[in-house]
Amino acid sequence: MAADLSTVGTSPLISRSESIPVTWLEFKAPTWAAHAEFIPEGDAYIGWAGHDGASSETPADGQAVGTHRLELASEDVYKLRLRAPRDEAHPDARGVRSVFMAGQTGTIKGAVVFHVEGGE
């Protein structure tokens, strides 16, 4: 089930899941978030949606993982920019609005950390 964090106002925001399945688990990004960090505790796939509109390969919560994905090894960290720097002053600007994680071979644990600009 998706984690809707779009209205949470705290930065940094850590969203942890004890059960990330082999299908996409959605994390809806807070409107203020400029970056997302993926931290899986198992080999994972990651993906995102929001800037170009939907296509047949756009991830959706509970959907099977398609070919448009990145592979991330256990305990690696991947940082994704959600919006272009020029959009940072405009929280409603289009950008990545949802990020996704799935286990590669079984259920895993993991976290997504959302930051404002400069929240390294």
N, C-alpha and C positions, 0 to 999 in steps of 0.2 A: 504494500500500500504506500502511496506517495507521501512524502513529508512536505507539507505546505508551509514554507518558512517565509513566504512573501511579505507578511506583515510584521515580522519580528524586527525590533529596532536596535538590537545590540550587536556591536562589532568588537572583536571578531565573534562569529557565531559558529559553534561546533555542533554539527548534527551527526550523531553516532548511531549506527545500526548494528544490532547483534545478529541480524539475520538478513543477509543480502543474497537473494536467490540467483539462479542461473538465467533468469529473465530480468529485464530492466527494472530497477528500483529508482523512482524519480525523487529528486530533491528540488523543490521549487525555490528558486533563489530570492532572497530579500531584495526589495526594489533598490536599496542603497548599495548592494554588493557590486564591487568592481572586479574581484578575483574569487576563484574557488580553488581550493587545494583538495585533491583526492588522496586519501591515505588508506589503502586496503590492507587487511590482515589475511591475505590469501591472493592468489593470482586472480586478476580482475580485468573486466572490460569497462571502459568508460566512454561516455558519449554526451552530447548536448543538443539542445533544440532552442530555437527562438529567433535567430536572425533572418533566415531566408524563407520562412514559411514552411509548411509541412510538405513532405514528400513520402514516398513509400519506404524510404530508409530513415526517416526521422524517428528517433526512439520514442516510445510511449510506455508509461508505467505498466508493468506486467507483460509486455510484449517480448517475443523472442529476440535475441540479439542478432542484428543483421551484419552486413559486411562493412558498414561505415562505423568503425569503432577504433579505439586505441587499446592496445594490450598493456597492462601495467602489472609488473611482478609484485609479489607480496612485499609489503612495507616500503615500496618505492613511493615517492611523492611526486605528483604531477600538478603543476599550477597552470590554471587556465584563466586568461583575461576574458571577462564577461562583456565588457563594453570598451569601446575605443576611448582613449584619453579625452578627446574633445567632448565626449558625452557624459563625463563624470559629473558635471554641474547640472545635468538634466536627468534625474532619476527615471523619468518616463521614456527616455530614448530607447529605441529598439536595440536589443542586444540579446545575449544568451539569457533566457529566462528560466530554463530548467536544465539541470545536469543529471546524469544517470550513471549508475554503477551496477554491475552484475558479476557474479562469480563465474570463472571460466569453466570449472569442472565440478562445482558443488557449492553449497551455501557457505558464505564467508562472513566475517565481521569487517567493519570499516567505518570510515568517517569522511565527511566533507566539511571543510572549514571555509566559511565565507568572510571576506575582508573588504573594507573600503580601500580606496586608492592609498598606496603607501603602507598598507597593513601587512608588511612582510613577516 
